[in-house]
Amino acid sequence: MGGMVPAALVAQRLGKPLHYLQINYRAPDNSPQRPQAELLKSVSIPQELRRILIVDDVGVSGSTFAAAREALGGREVITFAIKGRADLVLLPEVRGCVSWPWPRVERV
């Protein structure tokens, strides 16, 4: 859920459609709550979209990005995070935890 605000901003800025992958790995306190990131709902992204930018607020273990790549099978995927590990990182110098101004809301 933490990636929704950054993803919406990036999609708006790029003038591209926003598609939501509901993937969960961590609990609200940032501790892992599953053995690995898990796709919670099926993906309905048009097959003609071959190049996809996956956006999240933080990339820690890479588990969420890996689950997204698997769900999008065969497409060219580039990952973007505000901080942490990804193909593109907005704030690579930020190392500690960040309290983002948007709330984390669990939807299942």
Jmol script that loads the backbone (N, CA, C; Angstrom):
load data "model"
ATOM      1  N   MET A   1       0.811  -1.205   0.000  1.00  0.00           N
ATOM      2  CA  MET A   1       0.000   0.000   0.000  1.00  0.00           C
ATOM      3  C   MET A   1       0.846   1.257   0.000  1.00  0.00           C
ATOM      4  N   GLY A   2       2.049   1.173   0.530  1.00  0.00           N
ATOM      5  CA  GLY A   2       2.899   2.350   0.600  1.00  0.00           C
ATOM      6  C   GLY A   2       3.262   2.915  -0.751  1.00  0.00           C
ATOM      7  N   GLY A   3       3.165   2.118  -1.804  1.00  0.00           N
ATOM      8  CA  GLY A   3       3.538   2.579  -3.132  1.00  0.00           C
ATOM      9  C   GLY A   3       2.435   3.294  -3.884  1.00  0.00           C
ATOM     10  N   MET A   4       1.218   3.304  -3.348  1.00  0.00           N
ATOM     11  CA  MET A   4       0.098   3.904  -4.078  1.00  0.00           C
ATOM     12  C   MET A   4       0.284   5.394  -4.364  1.00  0.00           C
ATOM     13  N   VAL A   5       0.688   6.153  -3.366  1.00  0.00           N
ATOM     14  CA  VAL A   5       0.853   7.595  -3.579  1.00  0.00           C
ATOM     15  C   VAL A   5       1.994   7.867  -4.558  1.00  0.00           C
ATOM     16  N   PRO A   6       3.187   7.296  -4.350  1.00  0.00           N
ATOM     17  CA  PRO A   6       4.251   7.537  -5.325  1.00  0.00           C
ATOM     18  C   PRO A   6       3.875   7.061  -6.731  1.00  0.00           C
ATOM     19  N   ALA A   7       3.211   5.911  -6.847  1.00  0.00           N
ATOM     20  CA  ALA A   7       2.827   5.392  -8.155  1.00  0.00           C
ATOM     21  C   ALA A   7       1.845   6.323  -8.851  1.00  0.00           C
ATOM     22  N   ALA A   8       0.880   6.847  -8.110  1.00  0.00           N
ATOM     23  CA  ALA A   8      -0.090   7.777  -8.698  1.00  0.00           C
ATOM     24  C   ALA A   8       0.604   9.048  -9.178  1.00  0.00           C
ATOM     25  N   LEU A   9       1.555   9.548  -8.409  1.00  0.00           N
ATOM     26  CA  LEU A   9       2.289  10.752  -8.806  1.00  0.00           C
ATOM     27  C   LEU A   9       3.135  10.506 -10.057  1.00  0.00           C
ATOM     28  N   VAL A  10       3.816   9.375 -10.102  1.00  0.00           N
ATOM     29  CA  VAL A  10       4.649   9.044 -11.262  1.00  0.00           C
ATOM     30  C   VAL A  10       3.779   8.845 -12.503  1.00  0.00           C
ATOM     31  N   ALA A  11       2.681   8.111 -12.383  1.00  0.00           N
ATOM     32  CA  ALA A  11       1.786   7.884 -13.522  1.00  0.00           C
ATOM     33  C   ALA A  11       1.232   9.202 -14.055  1.00  0.00           C
ATOM     34  N   GLN A  12       0.834  10.078 -13.156  1.00  0.00           N
ATOM     35  CA  GLN A  12       0.301  11.382 -13.575  1.00  0.00           C
ATOM     36  C   GLN A  12       1.378  12.195 -14.291  1.00  0.00           C
ATOM     37  N   ARG A  13       2.563  12.204 -13.734  1.00  0.00           N
ATOM     38  CA  ARG A  13       3.674  12.981 -14.320  1.00  0.00           C
ATOM     39  C   ARG A  13       4.056  12.452 -15.695  1.00  0.00           C
ATOM     40  N   LEU A  14       4.047  11.121 -15.858  1.00  0.00           N
ATOM     41  CA  LEU A  14       4.411  10.516 -17.138  1.00  0.00           C
ATOM     42  C   LEU A  14       3.243  10.458 -18.123  1.00  0.00           C
ATOM     43  N   GLY A  15       2.025  10.752 -17.634  1.00  0.00           N
ATOM     44  CA  GLY A  15       0.847  10.669 -18.492  1.00  0.00           C
ATOM     45  C   GLY A  15       0.534   9.242 -18.904  1.00  0.00           C
ATOM     46  N   LYS A  16       0.763   8.304 -18.004  1.00  0.00           N
ATOM     47  CA  LYS A  16       0.549   6.882 -18.278  1.00  0.00           C
ATOM     48  C   LYS A  16      -0.546   6.329 -17.365  1.00  0.00           C
ATOM     49  N   PRO A  17      -1.189   5.236 -17.785  1.00  0.00           N
ATOM     50  CA  PRO A  17      -2.233   4.631 -16.933  1.00  0.00           C
ATOM     51  C   PRO A  17      -1.616   4.004 -15.685  1.00  0.00           C
ATOM     52  N   LEU A  18      -2.381   3.985 -14.623  1.00  0.00           N
ATOM     53  CA  LEU A  18      -1.959   3.376 -13.366  1.00  0.00           C
ATOM     54  C   LEU A  18      -2.736   2.080 -13.174  1.00  0.00           C
ATOM     55  N   HIS A  19      -2.015   1.002 -12.995  1.00  0.00           N
ATOM     56  CA  HIS A  19      -2.607  -0.297 -12.698  1.00  0.00           C
ATOM     57  C   HIS A  19      -2.055  -0.730 -11.360  1.00  0.00           C
ATOM     58  N   TYR A  20      -2.904  -1.275 -10.524  1.00  0.00           N
ATOM     59  CA  TYR A  20      -2.530  -1.598  -9.152  1.00  0.00           C
ATOM     60  C   TYR A  20      -2.321  -3.098  -8.978  1.00  0.00           C
ATOM     61  N   LEU A  21      -1.135  -3.476  -8.498  1.00  0.00           N
ATOM     62  CA  LEU A  21      -0.851  -4.861  -8.126  1.00  0.00           C
ATOM     63  C   LEU A  21      -0.926  -4.932  -6.612  1.00  0.00           C
ATOM     64  N   GLN A  22      -1.855  -5.694  -6.101  1.00  0.00           N
ATOM     65  CA  GLN A  22      -1.986  -5.810  -4.652  1.00  0.00           C
ATOM     66  C   GLN A  22      -1.072  -6.933  -4.177  1.00  0.00           C
ATOM     67  N   ILE A  23       0.126  -6.529  -3.733  1.00  0.00           N
ATOM     68  CA  ILE A  23       1.141  -7.451  -3.242  1.00  0.00           C
ATOM     69  C   ILE A  23       1.438  -7.080  -1.799  1.00  0.00           C
ATOM     70  N   ASN A  24       1.560  -8.093  -0.939  1.00  0.00           N
ATOM     71  CA  ASN A  24       1.858  -7.803   0.455  1.00  0.00           C
ATOM     72  C   ASN A  24       2.932  -8.736   0.975  1.00  0.00           C
ATOM     73  N   TYR A  25       3.839  -8.164   1.747  1.00  0.00           N
ATOM     74  CA  TYR A  25       4.896  -8.922   2.406  1.00  0.00           C
ATOM     75  C   TYR A  25       5.055  -8.490   3.856  1.00  0.00           C
ATOM     76  N   ARG A  26       5.017  -7.178   4.092  1.00  0.00           N
ATOM     77  CA  ARG A  26       5.307  -6.644   5.422  1.00  0.00           C
ATOM     78  C   ARG A  26       4.056  -6.164   6.142  1.00  0.00           C
ATOM     79  N   ALA A  27       4.117  -6.249   7.468  1.00  0.00           N
ATOM     80  CA  ALA A  27       3.060  -5.735   8.331  1.00  0.00           C
ATOM     81  C   ALA A  27       3.227  -4.221   8.460  1.00  0.00           C
ATOM     82  N   PRO A  28       2.241  -3.522   9.003  1.00  0.00           N
ATOM     83  CA  PRO A  28       2.362  -2.075   9.175  1.00  0.00           C
ATOM     84  C   PRO A  28       3.597  -1.645   9.983  1.00  0.00           C
ATOM     85  N   ASP A  29       4.091  -2.493  10.869  1.00  0.00           N
ATOM     86  CA  ASP A  29       5.294  -2.128  11.639  1.00  0.00           C
ATOM     87  C   ASP A  29       6.584  -2.452  10.880  1.00  0.00           C
ATOM     88  N   ASN A  30       6.459  -2.847   9.602  1.00  0.00           N
ATOM     89  CA  ASN A  30       7.567  -3.134   8.697  1.00  0.00           C
ATOM     90  C   ASN A  30       8.210  -4.503   8.913  1.00  0.00           C
ATOM     91  N   SER A  31       7.664  -5.324   9.785  1.00  0.00           N
ATOM     92  CA  SER A  31       8.198  -6.675   9.966  1.00  0.00           C
ATOM     93  C   SER A  31       7.562  -7.595   8.913  1.00  0.00           C
ATOM     94  N   PRO A  32       8.309  -8.592   8.423  1.00  0.00           N
ATOM     95  CA  PRO A  32       7.714  -9.530   7.465  1.00  0.00           C
ATOM     96  C   PRO A  32       6.532 -10.263   8.101  1.00  0.00           C
ATOM     97  N   GLN A  33       5.420 -10.341   7.373  1.00  0.00           N
ATOM     98  CA  GLN A  33       4.254 -11.052   7.901  1.00  0.00           C
ATOM     99  C   GLN A  33       3.921 -12.288   7.071  1.00  0.00           C
ATOM    100  N   ARG A  34       4.697 -12.517   6.025  1.00  0.00           N
ATOM    101  CA  ARG A  34       4.540 -13.700   5.179  1.00  0.00           C
ATOM    102  C   ARG A  34       5.940 -14.239   4.871  1.00  0.00           C
ATOM    103  N   PRO A  35       6.050 -15.512   4.479  1.00  0.00           N
ATOM    104  CA  PRO A  35       7.367 -16.052   4.127  1.00  0.00           C
ATOM    105  C   PRO A  35       7.996 -15.332   2.928  1.00  0.00           C
ATOM    106  N   GLN A  36       7.136 -14.860   2.017  1.00  0.00           N
ATOM    107  CA  GLN A  36       7.600 -14.093   0.861  1.00  0.00           C
ATOM    108  C   GLN A  36       6.459 -13.185   0.406  1.00  0.00           C
ATOM    109  N   ALA A  37       6.779 -12.228  -0.441  1.00  0.00           N
ATOM    110  CA  ALA A  37       5.741 -11.337  -0.956  1.00  0.00           C
ATOM    111  C   ALA A  37       4.717 -12.154  -1.718  1.00  0.00           C
ATOM    112  N   GLU A  38       3.451 -11.755  -1.581  1.00  0.00           N
ATOM    113  CA  GLU A  38       2.362 -12.543  -2.151  1.00  0.00           C
ATOM    114  C   GLU A  38       1.401 -11.640  -2.910  1.00  0.00           C
ATOM    115  N   LEU A  39       1.073 -12.048  -4.133  1.00  0.00           N
ATOM    116  CA  LEU A  39       0.058 -11.364  -4.918  1.00  0.00           C
ATOM    117  C   LEU A  39      -1.294 -11.709  -4.325  1.00  0.00           C
ATOM    118  N   LEU A  40      -2.047 -10.701  -3.876  1.00  0.00           N
ATOM    119  CA  LEU A  40      -3.310 -10.937  -3.176  1.00  0.00           C
ATOM    120  C   LEU A  40      -4.525 -10.963  -4.096  1.00  0.00           C
ATOM    121  N   LYS A  41      -4.412 -10.367  -5.271  1.00  0.00           N
ATOM    122  CA  LYS A  41      -5.505 -10.366  -6.252  1.00  0.00           C
ATOM    123  C   LYS A  41      -4.913 -10.574  -7.636  1.00  0.00           C
ATOM    124  N   SER A  42      -5.705 -11.183  -8.520  1.00  0.00           N
ATOM    125  CA  SER A  42      -5.213 -11.416  -9.874  1.00  0.00           C
ATOM    126  C   SER A  42      -4.944 -10.088 -10.583  1.00  0.00           C
ATOM    127  N   VAL A  43      -4.081 -10.143 -11.551  1.00  0.00           N
ATOM    128  CA  VAL A  43      -3.642  -8.952 -12.288  1.00  0.00           C
ATOM    129  C   VAL A  43      -4.478  -8.803 -13.547  1.00  0.00           C
ATOM    130  N   SER A  44      -4.971  -7.612 -13.813  1.00  0.00           N
ATOM    131  CA  SER A  44      -5.729  -7.365 -15.043  1.00  0.00           C
ATOM    132  C   SER A  44      -5.107  -6.194 -15.796  1.00  0.00           C
ATOM    133  N   ILE A  45      -3.911  -6.436 -16.298  1.00  0.00           N
ATOM    134  CA  ILE A  45      -3.194  -5.431 -17.073  1.00  0.00           C
ATOM    135  C   ILE A  45      -3.215  -5.882 -18.528  1.00  0.00           C
ATOM    136  N   PRO A  46      -3.627  -5.003 -19.441  1.00  0.00           N
ATOM    137  CA  PRO A  46      -3.710  -5.397 -20.854  1.00  0.00           C
ATOM    138  C   PRO A  46      -2.391  -5.987 -21.370  1.00  0.00           C
ATOM    139  N   GLN A  47      -2.495  -7.065 -22.128  1.00  0.00           N
ATOM    140  CA  GLN A  47      -1.309  -7.753 -22.654  1.00  0.00           C
ATOM    141  C   GLN A  47      -0.467  -6.866 -23.566  1.00  0.00           C
ATOM    142  N   GLU A  48      -1.095  -5.886 -24.201  1.00  0.00           N
ATOM    143  CA  GLU A  48      -0.321  -5.027 -25.110  1.00  0.00           C
ATOM    144  C   GLU A  48       0.651  -4.112 -24.373  1.00  0.00           C
ATOM    145  N   LEU A  49       0.475  -3.965 -23.069  1.00  0.00           N
ATOM    146  CA  LEU A  49       1.434  -3.182 -22.281  1.00  0.00           C
ATOM    147  C   LEU A  49       2.643  -4.070 -22.013  1.00  0.00           C
ATOM    148  N   ARG A  50       3.710  -3.873 -22.768  1.00  0.00           N
ATOM    149  CA  ARG A  50       4.884  -4.734 -22.705  1.00  0.00           C
ATOM    150  C   ARG A  50       5.993  -4.164 -21.824  1.00  0.00           C
ATOM    151  N   ARG A  51       6.034  -2.865 -21.643  1.00  0.00           N
ATOM    152  CA  ARG A  51       7.049  -2.228 -20.793  1.00  0.00           C
ATOM    153  C   ARG A  51       6.330  -1.624 -19.599  1.00  0.00           C
ATOM    154  N   ILE A  52       6.741  -2.038 -18.396  1.00  0.00           N
ATOM    155  CA  ILE A  52       6.025  -1.623 -17.191  1.00  0.00           C
ATOM    156  C   ILE A  52       7.003  -1.102 -16.153  1.00  0.00           C
ATOM    157  N   LEU A  53       6.641   0.011 -15.545  1.00  0.00           N
ATOM    158  CA  LEU A  53       7.394   0.584 -14.435  1.00  0.00           C
ATOM    159  C   LEU A  53       6.655   0.225 -13.153  1.00  0.00           C
ATOM    160  N   ILE A  54       7.317  -0.515 -12.269  1.00  0.00           N
ATOM    161  CA  ILE A  54       6.745  -0.867 -10.969  1.00  0.00           C
ATOM    162  C   ILE A  54       7.243   0.147  -9.963  1.00  0.00           C
ATOM    163  N   VAL A  55       6.334   0.791  -9.240  1.00  0.00           N
ATOM    164  CA  VAL A  55       6.689   1.844  -8.293  1.00  0.00           C
ATOM    165  C   VAL A  55       6.309   1.407  -6.883  1.00  0.00           C
ATOM    166  N   ASP A  56       7.232   1.620  -5.938  1.00  0.00           N
ATOM    167  CA  ASP A  56       6.947   1.361  -4.526  1.00  0.00           C
ATOM    168  C   ASP A  56       7.636   2.443  -3.707  1.00  0.00           C
ATOM    169  N   ASP A  57       7.201   2.608  -2.465  1.00  0.00           N
ATOM    170  CA  ASP A  57       7.838   3.633  -1.635  1.00  0.00           C
ATOM    171  C   ASP A  57       9.237   3.201  -1.207  1.00  0.00           C
ATOM    172  N   VAL A  58       9.390   1.926  -0.826  1.00  0.00           N
ATOM    173  CA  VAL A  58      10.667   1.426  -0.323  1.00  0.00           C
ATOM    174  C   VAL A  58      10.946   0.053  -0.920  1.00  0.00           C
ATOM    175  N   GLY A  59      12.180  -0.165  -1.313  1.00  0.00           N
ATOM    176  CA  GLY A  59      12.614  -1.495  -1.734  1.00  0.00           C
ATOM    177  C   GLY A  59      13.625  -1.998  -0.716  1.00  0.00           C
ATOM    178  N   VAL A  60      13.256  -2.986   0.089  1.00  0.00           N
ATOM    179  CA  VAL A  60      14.145  -3.497   1.140  1.00  0.00           C
ATOM    180  C   VAL A  60      14.799  -4.797   0.686  1.00  0.00           C
ATOM    181  N   SER A  61      14.022  -5.860   0.626  1.00  0.00           N
ATOM    182  CA  SER A  61      14.572  -7.174   0.295  1.00  0.00           C
ATOM    183  C   SER A  61      14.485  -7.494  -1.193  1.00  0.00           C
ATOM    184  N   GLY A  62      13.657  -6.771  -1.917  1.00  0.00           N
ATOM    185  CA  GLY A  62      13.423  -7.079  -3.325  1.00  0.00           C
ATOM    186  C   GLY A  62      12.289  -8.075  -3.526  1.00  0.00           C
ATOM    187  N   SER A  63      11.701  -8.570  -2.438  1.00  0.00           N
ATOM    188  CA  SER A  63      10.655  -9.579  -2.504  1.00  0.00           C
ATOM    189  C   SER A  63       9.401  -9.069  -3.219  1.00  0.00           C
ATOM    190  N   THR A  64       8.984  -7.855  -2.943  1.00  0.00           N
ATOM    191  CA  THR A  64       7.781  -7.307  -3.575  1.00  0.00           C
ATOM    192  C   THR A  64       8.006  -7.102  -5.068  1.00  0.00           C
ATOM    193  N   PHE A  65       9.159  -6.541  -5.423  1.00  0.00           N
ATOM    194  CA  PHE A  65       9.461  -6.355  -6.844  1.00  0.00           C
ATOM    195  C   PHE A  65       9.549  -7.703  -7.561  1.00  0.00           C
ATOM    196  N   ALA A  66      10.117  -8.724  -6.930  1.00  0.00           N
ATOM    197  CA  ALA A  66      10.213 -10.062  -7.534  1.00  0.00           C
ATOM    198  C   ALA A  66       8.830 -10.648  -7.770  1.00  0.00           C
ATOM    199  N   ALA A  67       7.915 -10.482  -6.801  1.00  0.00           N
ATOM    200  CA  ALA A  67       6.548 -10.977  -6.962  1.00  0.00           C
ATOM    201  C   ALA A  67       5.844 -10.238  -8.108  1.00  0.00           C
ATOM    202  N   ALA A  68       6.096  -8.951  -8.236  1.00  0.00           N
ATOM    203  CA  ALA A  68       5.495  -8.174  -9.324  1.00  0.00           C
ATOM    204  C   ALA A  68       6.021  -8.652 -10.675  1.00  0.00           C
ATOM    205  N   ARG A  69       7.333  -8.858 -10.768  1.00  0.00           N
ATOM    206  CA  ARG A  69       7.922  -9.354 -12.028  1.00  0.00           C
ATOM    207  C   ARG A  69       7.297 -10.703 -12.413  1.00  0.00           C
ATOM    208  N   GLU A  70       7.146 -11.582 -11.435  1.00  0.00           N
ATOM    209  CA  GLU A  70       6.568 -12.900 -11.702  1.00  0.00           C
ATOM    210  C   GLU A  70       5.120 -12.768 -12.186  1.00  0.00           C
ATOM    211  N   ALA A  71       4.346 -11.911 -11.528  1.00  0.00           N
ATOM    212  CA  ALA A  71       2.940 -11.726 -11.899  1.00  0.00           C
ATOM    213  C   ALA A  71       2.802 -11.143 -13.300  1.00  0.00           C
ATOM    214  N   LEU A  72       3.790 -10.375 -13.728  1.00  0.00           N
ATOM    215  CA  LEU A  72       3.734  -9.715 -15.031  1.00  0.00           C
ATOM    216  C   LEU A  72       4.458 -10.506 -16.108  1.00  0.00           C
ATOM    217  N   GLY A  73       4.838 -11.712 -15.820  1.00  0.00           N
ATOM    218  CA  GLY A  73       5.595 -12.614 -16.682  1.00  0.00           C
ATOM    219  C   GLY A  73       5.819 -12.185 -18.115  1.00  0.00           C
ATOM    220  N   GLY A  74       7.062 -12.173 -18.524  1.00  0.00           N
ATOM    221  CA  GLY A  74       7.419 -11.919 -19.906  1.00  0.00           C
ATOM    222  C   GLY A  74       7.475 -10.468 -20.330  1.00  0.00           C
ATOM    223  N   ARG A  75       7.054  -9.575 -19.491  1.00  0.00           N
ATOM    224  CA  ARG A  75       7.093  -8.155 -19.843  1.00  0.00           C
ATOM    225  C   ARG A  75       8.415  -7.542 -19.399  1.00  0.00           C
ATOM    226  N   GLU A  76       8.785  -6.460 -20.041  1.00  0.00           N
ATOM    227  CA  GLU A  76       9.971  -5.711 -19.607  1.00  0.00           C
ATOM    228  C   GLU A  76       9.565  -4.884 -18.387  1.00  0.00           C
ATOM    229  N   VAL A  77      10.205  -5.143 -17.244  1.00  0.00           N
ATOM    230  CA  VAL A  77       9.846  -4.478 -15.993  1.00  0.00           C
ATOM    231  C   VAL A  77      11.042  -3.687 -15.473  1.00  0.00           C
ATOM    232  N   ILE A  78      10.794  -2.432 -15.134  1.00  0.00           N
ATOM    233  CA  ILE A  78      11.780  -1.578 -14.474  1.00  0.00           C
ATOM    234  C   ILE A  78      11.188  -1.219 -13.117  1.00  0.00           C
ATOM    235  N   THR A  79      12.014  -1.282 -12.073  1.00  0.00           N
ATOM    236  CA  THR A  79      11.526  -0.973 -10.729  1.00  0.00           C
ATOM    237  C   THR A  79      12.001   0.398 -10.286  1.00  0.00           C
ATOM    238  N   PHE A  80      11.129   1.072  -9.526  1.00  0.00           N
ATOM    239  CA  PHE A  80      11.417   2.408  -9.010  1.00  0.00           C
ATOM    240  C   PHE A  80      10.978   2.456  -7.550  1.00  0.00           C
ATOM    241  N   ALA A  81      11.854   2.957  -6.682  1.00  0.00           N
ATOM    242  CA  ALA A  81      11.512   3.152  -5.272  1.00  0.00           C
ATOM    243  C   ALA A  81      11.971   4.531  -4.839  1.00  0.00           C
ATOM    244  N   ILE A  82      11.279   5.084  -3.871  1.00  0.00           N
ATOM    245  CA  ILE A  82      11.725   6.366  -3.329  1.00  0.00           C
ATOM    246  C   ILE A  82      13.062   6.185  -2.626  1.00  0.00           C
ATOM    247  N   LYS A  83      13.174   5.088  -1.837  1.00  0.00           N
ATOM    248  CA  LYS A  83      14.445   4.787  -1.170  1.00  0.00           C
ATOM    249  C   LYS A  83      14.643   3.284  -1.134  1.00  0.00           C
ATOM    250  N   GLY A  84      15.863   2.858  -0.936  1.00  0.00           N
ATOM    251  CA  GLY A  84      16.148   1.437  -0.839  1.00  0.00           C
ATOM    252  C   GLY A  84      16.777   0.894  -2.098  1.00  0.00           C
ATOM    253  N   ARG A  85      16.339  -0.310  -2.488  1.00  0.00           N
ATOM    254  CA  ARG A  85      16.917  -1.002  -3.642  1.00  0.00           C
ATOM    255  C   ARG A  85      15.886  -1.142  -4.753  1.00  0.00           C
ATOM    256  N   ALA A  86      16.264  -0.707  -5.947  1.00  0.00           N
ATOM    257  CA  ALA A  86      15.427  -0.818  -7.142  1.00  0.00           C
ATOM    258  C   ALA A  86      16.314  -0.457  -8.327  1.00  0.00           C
ATOM    259  N   ASP A  87      15.782  -0.633  -9.537  1.00  0.00           N
ATOM    260  CA  ASP A  87      16.537  -0.210 -10.721  1.00  0.00           C
ATOM    261  C   ASP A  87      16.784   1.297 -10.674  1.00  0.00           C
ATOM    262  N   LEU A  88      15.761   2.039 -10.260  1.00  0.00           N
ATOM    263  CA  LEU A  88      15.836   3.495 -10.127  1.00  0.00           C
ATOM    264  C   LEU A  88      15.436   3.853  -8.703  1.00  0.00           C
ATOM    265  N   VAL A  89      16.249   4.668  -8.032  1.00  0.00           N
ATOM    266  CA  VAL A  89      15.967   5.071  -6.647  1.00  0.00           C
ATOM    267  C   VAL A  89      16.030   6.594  -6.578  1.00  0.00           C
ATOM    268  N   LEU A  90      14.944   7.209  -6.108  1.00  0.00           N
ATOM    269  CA  LEU A  90      14.860   8.664  -6.027  1.00  0.00           C
ATOM    270  C   LEU A  90      15.804   9.236  -4.973  1.00  0.00           C
ATOM    271  N   LEU A  91      15.828   8.642  -3.780  1.00  0.00           N
ATOM    272  CA  LEU A  91      16.638   9.147  -2.667  1.00  0.00           C
ATOM    273  C   LEU A  91      17.584   8.053  -2.160  1.00  0.00           C
ATOM    274  N   PRO A  92      18.641   7.745  -2.910  1.00  0.00           N
ATOM    275  CA  PRO A  92      19.526   6.645  -2.507  1.00  0.00           C
ATOM    276  C   PRO A  92      20.299   6.913  -1.222  1.00  0.00           C
ATOM    277  N   GLU A  93      20.437   8.168  -0.856  1.00  0.00           N
ATOM    278  CA  GLU A  93      21.214   8.507   0.344  1.00  0.00           C
ATOM    279  C   GLU A  93      20.442   8.280   1.644  1.00  0.00           C
ATOM    280  N   VAL A  94      19.126   8.102   1.572  1.00  0.00           N
ATOM    281  CA  VAL A  94      18.317   7.874   2.771  1.00  0.00           C
ATOM    282  C   VAL A  94      18.464   6.411   3.177  1.00  0.00           C
ATOM    283  N   ARG A  95      19.003   6.167   4.380  1.00  0.00           N
ATOM    284  CA  ARG A  95      19.274   4.800   4.823  1.00  0.00           C
ATOM    285  C   ARG A  95      18.293   4.298   5.882  1.00  0.00           C
ATOM    286  N   GLY A  96      17.876   5.139   6.800  1.00  0.00           N
ATOM    287  CA  GLY A  96      17.025   4.696   7.905  1.00  0.00           C
ATOM    288  C   GLY A  96      15.559   4.634   7.535  1.00  0.00           C
ATOM    289  N   CYS A  97      14.743   4.308   8.521  1.00  0.00           N
ATOM    290  CA  CYS A  97      13.292   4.266   8.336  1.00  0.00           C
ATOM    291  C   CYS A  97      12.760   5.672   8.111  1.00  0.00           C
ATOM    292  N   VAL A  98      11.702   5.749   7.348  1.00  0.00           N
ATOM    293  CA  VAL A  98      11.064   7.023   7.037  1.00  0.00           C
ATOM    294  C   VAL A  98       9.589   6.915   7.386  1.00  0.00           C
ATOM    295  N   SER A  99       9.052   7.935   8.004  1.00  0.00           N
ATOM    296  CA  SER A  99       7.623   7.999   8.267  1.00  0.00           C
ATOM    297  C   SER A  99       7.012   8.843   7.151  1.00  0.00           C
ATOM    298  N   TRP A 100       6.488   8.170   6.122  1.00  0.00           N
ATOM    299  CA  TRP A 100       5.935   8.871   4.977  1.00  0.00           C
ATOM    300  C   TRP A 100       4.681   9.643   5.377  1.00  0.00           C
ATOM    301  N   PRO A 101       4.365  10.701   4.658  1.00  0.00           N
ATOM    302  CA  PRO A 101       3.187  11.504   5.014  1.00  0.00           C
ATOM    303  C   PRO A 101       1.868  10.851   4.631  1.00  0.00           C
ATOM    304  N   TRP A 102       1.901   9.744   3.922  1.00  0.00           N
ATOM    305  CA  TRP A 102       0.668   9.030   3.583  1.00  0.00           C
ATOM    306  C   TRP A 102       0.521   7.826   4.501  1.00  0.00           C
ATOM    307  N   PRO A 103      -0.701   7.510   4.887  1.00  0.00           N
ATOM    308  CA  PRO A 103      -0.918   6.374   5.801  1.00  0.00           C
ATOM    309  C   PRO A 103      -0.809   5.049   5.083  1.00  0.00           C
ATOM    310  N   ARG A 104      -0.441   4.032   5.838  1.00  0.00           N
ATOM    311  CA  ARG A 104      -0.458   2.660   5.320  1.00  0.00           C
ATOM    312  C   ARG A 104      -1.793   2.066   5.725  1.00  0.00           C
ATOM    313  N   VAL A 105      -2.572   1.696   4.753  1.00  0.00           N
ATOM    314  CA  VAL A 105      -3.901   1.137   5.001  1.00  0.00           C
ATOM    315  C   VAL A 105      -3.917  -0.265   4.435  1.00  0.00           C
ATOM    316  N   GLU A 106      -4.288  -1.228   5.251  1.00  0.00           N
ATOM    317  CA  GLU A 106      -4.353  -2.621   4.802  1.00  0.00           C
ATOM    318  C   GLU A 106      -5.707  -2.873   4.166  1.00  0.00           C
ATOM    319  N   ARG A 107      -5.712  -3.271   2.891  1.00  0.00           N
ATOM    320  CA  ARG A 107      -6.948  -3.658   2.198  1.00  0.00           C
ATOM    321  C   ARG A 107      -6.742  -5.068   1.679  1.00  0.00           C
ATOM    322  N   VAL A 108      -7.657  -5.927   1.980  1.00  0.00           N
ATOM    323  CA  VAL A 108      -7.564  -7.319   1.490  1.00  0.00           C
ATOM    324  C   VAL A 108      -8.783  -7.658   0.697  1.00  0.00           C
TER     325      VAL A 108
END
end "model"
wireframe off; spacefill off
backbone 0.3
color backbone group
